[in-house]
Amino acid sequence: MARKPYPSDVNDAEWGIIEPLLPASKPIGRRRQVDLREIINGIFYVLHEGCTWRALPHDLPPWQTVYNYFRRWQQLGVWQEIHTQLPN
């Protein structure tokens, strides 16, 4: 990570729980351009700070990208599984 960490960033133990729950890349089409850990950090930032998506700091992925991943994972039930698996 080339940026200063935020208090809301996931640690290695949390990432070890979350990473296997995320959908794999599609075998065809464009390669994924973003780091999913940074997407998760962006989502956690919004949840932790209570800010709008547009208020994400510029050193995280673009807010539209973070929001789109969040919505897609929410529709697939991935976000609920992440919430269930992570300790309080």
C-alpha positions in Angstrom: 0.0 0.0 0.0 1.5 3.3 -1.1 -0.6 5.5 1.1 -0.9 6.3 4.8 -3.4 3.9 6.4 -6.8 5.0 7.7 -8.1 3.7 11.1 -10.9 2.0 9.1 -8.6 0.0 6.9 -8.8 -3.8 7.2 -5.9 -5.5 8.9 -4.3 -8.7 7.5 -6.4 -11.0 9.7 -9.7 -9.3 8.6 -8.5 -9.4 4.9 -7.8 -13.2 5.3 -11.5 -13.6 6.3 -12.9 -11.3 3.6 -10.8 -12.2 0.5 -12.1 -15.8 0.0 -15.7 -14.4 0.2 -15.3 -12.1 -2.8 -16.3 -13.2 -6.2 -13.4 -14.4 -8.4 -12.5 -12.5 -11.6 -14.4 -13.4 -14.7 -12.3 -15.8 -16.9 -13.1 -13.7 -20.0 -13.2 -10.0 -20.7 -11.2 -7.2 -19.3 -8.8 -7.8 -16.4 -9.7 -6.3 -13.1 -8.0 -2.9 -12.7 -8.5 -2.3 -9.0 -7.2 -3.8 -5.8 -10.1 -5.4 -4.0 -8.5 -4.7 -0.6 -8.6 -1.0 -1.5 -12.3 -1.3 -2.5 -13.0 -2.9 0.9 -11.0 -0.1 2.6 -13.1 2.5 0.7 -16.3 0.8 1.8 -15.2 0.6 5.4 -14.1 4.3 5.3 -17.6 5.4 4.3 -19.1 3.2 7.0 -16.7 4.3 9.7 -16.7 8.0 9.0 -20.4 8.2 8.1 -19.6 10.3 5.0 -21.1 10.2 1.5 -19.6 8.1 -1.2 -18.4 11.3 -3.0 -16.4 12.3 0.1 -14.0 9.4 -0.2 -10.4 10.6 0.0 -8.6 10.8 -3.4 -6.0 8.2 -2.4 -8.7 5.5 -2.3 -10.2 4.2 -5.6 -12.8 6.5 -7.2 -16.0 6.7 -5.3 -18.0 5.4 -8.2 -15.9 2.3 -8.4 -16.2 1.6 -4.7 -19.9 2.2 -4.7 -20.5 0.0 -7.7 -18.6 -2.9 -6.1 -20.5 -2.3 -2.8 -23.9 -2.4 -4.6 -23.0 -5.5 -6.7 -21.7 -7.4 -3.7 -24.9 -6.3 -1.8 -27.1 -7.7 -4.5 -25.1 -11.0 -4.6 -25.3 -11.4 -0.8 -21.5 -11.1 -0.5 -21.7 -8.1 1.8 -24.1 -9.9 4.2 -21.6 -12.8 4.3 -18.7 -10.5 5.1 -20.7 -8.9 7.9 -21.6 -12.3 9.3 -18.0 -13.7 9.1 -16.1 -10.7 10.6 -15.9 -10.5 14.4 -17.4 -7.5 16.0 
